[in-house]
Amino acid sequence: MGLSAAPQIDHAGALTRALVARAQNGDATAFGELIEDHYDLIYRTARKWCGNRTDAEDVAQDVCVKLGAAIGGFDGRSAFRAGSIASRSMRCATCSGRPAGAANMPMPMPR
């Protein structure tokens, strides 16, 4: 009989799921922690799409507001990925500083 490896525990995923549940119940602190944990990815996605800091900051802020409005509908059947939401939001965001051709660039598929 061989020894099997202990199952891997996804502590980050468990923390995110707990924060989502608390945010869905109106816990503003939990929502703030979710945004803090995911903001860099949201901003980087916006910056890549917009091409400049000012527009990227505006779009990232819009994405955070959309997350706040949508968190109640998150059903937990998939992982909470703010980057996926940011990517989808970029499709309809208007960024005045987009590099030439950026409007026609395909968006990366959410992971």
ChimeraX attribute file (.defattr): number of C-alpha atoms within 10 A of each C-alpha:
attribute: neighborCount
match mode: 1-to-1
recipient: residues
	/A:1	3
	/A:2	4
	/A:3	5
	/A:4	6
	/A:5	6
	/A:6	6
	/A:7	6
	/A:8	6
	/A:9	8
	/A:10	9
	/A:11	9
	/A:12	9
	/A:13	12
	/A:14	11
	/A:15	12
	/A:16	19
	/A:17	16
	/A:18	13
	/A:19	20
	/A:20	23
	/A:21	19
	/A:22	15
	/A:23	20
	/A:24	18
	/A:25	13
	/A:26	13
	/A:27	13
	/A:28	14
	/A:29	12
	/A:30	19
	/A:31	22
	/A:32	15
	/A:33	15
	/A:34	21
	/A:35	19
	/A:36	10
	/A:37	13
	/A:38	15
	/A:39	19
	/A:40	14
	/A:41	18
	/A:42	27
	/A:43	22
	/A:44	17
	/A:45	23
	/A:46	28
	/A:47	21
	/A:48	15
	/A:49	25
	/A:50	25
	/A:51	18
	/A:52	16
	/A:53	15
	/A:54	14
	/A:55	20
	/A:56	25
	/A:57	17
	/A:58	15
	/A:59	25
	/A:60	24
	/A:61	16
	/A:62	16
	/A:63	26
	/A:64	22
	/A:65	12
	/A:66	14
	/A:67	19
	/A:68	16
	/A:69	10
	/A:70	12
	/A:71	17
	/A:72	14
	/A:73	9
	/A:74	14
	/A:75	11
	/A:76	10
	/A:77	6
	/A:78	7
	/A:79	13
	/A:80	17
	/A:81	14
	/A:82	21
	/A:83	21
	/A:84	18
	/A:85	17
	/A:86	26
	/A:87	21
	/A:88	16
	/A:89	19
	/A:90	24
	/A:91	13
	/A:92	9
	/A:93	20
	/A:94	14
	/A:95	21
	/A:96	11
	/A:97	15
	/A:98	17
	/A:99	13
	/A:100	9
	/A:101	7
	/A:102	15
	/A:103	16
	/A:104	7
	/A:105	10
	/A:106	8
	/A:107	14
	/A:108	10
	/A:109	8
	/A:110	12
	/A:111	7
